[in-house]
Amino acid sequence: MRKLILLSIFSITICCIIISCQNAQEVEQAKYRSGGKDLYLKYCQNCHSANGEGLGELYPSLTDSVFMKENKAQLACIIKNGLTKPIVIDGKRYEGKMPGFQKLENIDVAKIIVYITNSFGHQQGMYKFEQVAKDLENCK
Amino acid sequence: MIKFKNTIGLATLFILGIGLFACNNNKKLPIYGQREAKITKDAEGNEKVDTVYQTIPNFKFLNQDSTYITQDTFKGKIYVADFFFTSCTTICPTMHRHLKSVYEQFKDNPEVMFLSHTIDFKYDKPSVLFKYAKNLGVDTKKWQFVYGPKEEIYNLAEKSYLTVVGEDKTAPDGYMHQGWLVLIDKEKKMRGAYDGTKEEQVELLKKDMATLLAEEK
């Protein structure tokens, strides 16, 4: 009987730890996302619009889930260095240039990425700022 | 007794409502710009005072198809004018996203047109404007994009459309300008100016355009 009580206390403690860890992660992601929203408004929204729809064939939409998943490792490069090559998204071809935002810190780039990959219908989870430096080394 | 009071209350409300509705129907937009009094004499020698309003002077600019357009293009139409440039990353995309929603609402109305002037006289040649219009996805018969000499465009912006534009080396893209969407009536008078970066102002523009169209019928 004592064993059983000890075991159940132990498992409850473990469960609590796991749950609170998950919560901490969620809280961190929510922090990134809300910071990212402000940065998006400042740096991205003029062209890509508040709901990520872009504008005609001038500025691409950010709503294509497949593109966002396949190019997630390139997002940091695009935000920081801009884009000069034509790009096809959702069957539309965009030839305009996107300016780079060199002065953004890695943490801000990460926040923007968390925001755009968890808005407009996407749910791609966390993207930590340490990842930005790694991704920037592999820019295409 | 209470019921009777209620009926009176309701009736009053109803009448007030009708009154307000009627007022709205007769609504006229203000006329902007400077005005002068012009005194004329009729055949019998009686003096008459007419108000002369400021109007948009005639212009001649190259459009996106590299053909010259003048005010004749806008004859018998009301139009919305603005100033922008194609490489602008600040307010222009928002302005044109909003203006495009106005365009969508009125695109089947033959009495409505749109006129965007570029202030980037170095880069925005007609071919650039053509591409921009195509990518924006609008019919250039309805929404014209024009290019002109710096002096003429800047003068027209400031003196006639009351919009401040200019070169500015400290601005992110090299130019500064205000994001007004300016409503012009069939007599070339300025009837409204709306901040093209604000959604509620753009909604007001749509309403005012309907009012102006009704007024001119």
Contacts between the chains, C-beta under 8 A, distances in Angstrom:
chain1	res1	chain2	res2	distance
A	45	B	94	7.8
A	46	B	89	6.2
A	46	B	90	6.2
A	46	B	91	7.0
A	46	B	92	7.9
A	46	B	93	4.8
A	46	B	94	5.3
A	47	B	89	6.4
A	47	B	93	4.6
A	49	B	97	6.1
A	55	B	93	5.9
A	55	B	96	6.9
A	55	B	97	5.1
A	55	B	100	7.4
A	55	B	136	7.0
A	56	B	100	7.5
A	56	B	135	5.4
A	56	B	136	4.6
A	56	B	137	4.0
A	57	B	134	7.6
A	57	B	135	4.1
A	57	B	136	7.8
A	57	B	137	6.7
A	58	B	93	7.3
A	58	B	132	7.1
A	58	B	135	4.6
A	58	B	136	5.8
A	59	B	93	6.2
A	95	B	135	8.0
A	96	B	135	7.5
A	99	B	89	5.9
